[in-house]
Amino acid sequence: MLVKATLACEPGASQHRIATNAHEERHQRRRRADPTLNVLVGRMIAARMWAGLTQEQVASRMRTTKSAISRLESGAHHRPTLTTIENYVLEVGSVVEIKLQAFQ
């Protein structure tokens, strides 16, 4: 694991930076591990931006918080349920289409 440490004047500040860098590295590994989720999240963000909506506006429409939308759009901390995806997509004026494909 590559961890960057920086010097800081405050006691404990460098440990925080080390922990933050380790957390970011775990986040990046998770995103690389699930390319399907990355594509889905990318399309959700594109749909929101195409609709001209901010995360805050989508949160208001879904009766949740902006931070919840931010976590959803990061795709890093959890796998959203189909219901959550459908609610988000409907609020930004799109539809969900599910396809099954045979492995080749």
Phi, psi and omega per residue, in radians:
M1 nan 2.283 3.096
L2 -1.598 2.104 -3.141
V3 -2.246 2.242 3.099
K4 -1.644 2.313 3.067
A5 -2.023 2.433 3.102
T6 -2.165 2.626 3.102
L7 -1.416 2.522 3.129
A8 -2.508 2.733 -3.138
C9 -1.362 -0.537 -3.085
E10 -1.377 2.386 3.064
P11 -1.113 2.342 3.106
G12 1.501 -0.191 -3.082
A13 -1.175 -0.663 -3.122
S14 -1.194 -0.605 3.091
Q15 -1.105 -0.664 3.106
H16 -1.099 -0.747 3.139
R17 -1.133 -0.681 3.111
I18 -1.100 -0.807 3.131
A19 -1.084 -0.713 -3.140
T20 -1.116 -0.750 3.131
N21 -1.143 -0.681 3.102
A22 -1.128 -0.704 3.106
H23 -1.093 -0.766 3.116
E24 -1.081 -0.680 3.135
E25 -1.147 -0.726 3.084
R26 -1.079 -0.728 3.117
H27 -1.027 -0.804 -3.124
Q28 -1.141 -0.677 3.107
R29 -1.100 -0.732 3.134
R30 -1.081 -0.742 -3.122
R31 -1.151 -0.676 3.116
R32 -1.197 -0.527 -3.067
A33 -1.291 -0.331 -3.074
D34 -2.287 1.355 -3.098
P35 -1.118 -0.505 3.129
T36 -1.125 -0.772 3.097
L37 -1.105 -0.675 3.114
N38 -1.059 -0.747 3.122
V39 -1.122 -0.795 -3.141
L40 -1.040 -0.853 -3.131
V41 -1.083 -0.734 3.109
G42 -1.040 -0.711 3.126
R43 -1.228 -0.621 3.101
M44 -1.121 -0.772 3.124
I45 -1.124 -0.744 3.126
A46 -1.068 -0.709 3.126
A47 -1.122 -0.710 3.123
R48 -1.119 -0.789 -3.119
M49 -1.168 -0.687 3.104
W50 -1.049 -0.636 3.127
A51 -1.339 -0.132 3.128
G52 1.278 0.504 -3.098
L53 -1.868 2.594 3.035
T54 -1.603 2.904 3.055
Q55 -1.033 -0.682 -3.141
E56 -1.085 -0.723 3.130
Q57 -1.159 -0.721 3.101
V58 -1.127 -0.731 3.121
A59 -1.035 -0.769 3.136
S60 -1.080 -0.768 3.135
R61 -1.135 -0.580 -3.129
M62 -1.569 -0.029 -3.105
R63 1.020 0.869 3.084
T64 -2.416 -2.921 -3.112
T65 -1.793 2.786 3.083
K66 -1.087 -0.649 -3.129
S67 -1.136 -0.581 3.088
A68 -1.147 -0.701 3.105
I69 -1.168 -0.709 3.108
S70 -1.063 -0.761 3.095
R71 -1.112 -0.734 3.117
L72 -1.047 -0.799 -3.101
E73 -1.269 -0.373 3.117
S74 -1.326 -0.484 3.137
G75 1.121 0.288 -2.994
A76 -1.709 -0.610 -2.937
H77 -1.727 -0.360 -3.125
H78 -2.795 2.916 3.055
R79 -1.742 2.063 -3.108
P80 -1.166 2.627 3.078
T81 -1.331 2.835 3.099
L82 -1.074 -0.658 3.124
T83 -1.075 -0.766 3.123
T84 -1.101 -0.771 3.127
I85 -1.071 -0.814 3.139
E86 -1.063 -0.780 3.133
N87 -1.063 -0.801 3.138
Y88 -1.045 -0.900 -3.058
V89 -1.086 -0.724 3.107
L90 -1.106 -0.680 -3.136
E91 -1.181 -0.415 3.102
V92 -1.717 0.160 3.024
G93 1.430 0.511 3.117
S94 -2.187 -3.110 3.094
V95 -2.270 2.734 3.082
V96 -1.701 2.315 3.072
E97 -2.171 2.181 -3.129
I98 -1.868 2.274 3.123
K99 -2.144 2.468 2.997
L100 -1.905 2.310 3.128
Q101 -2.228 2.456 3.068
A102 -1.261 2.543 3.052
F103 -1.186 2.516 -3.133
Q104 -2.011 nan nan
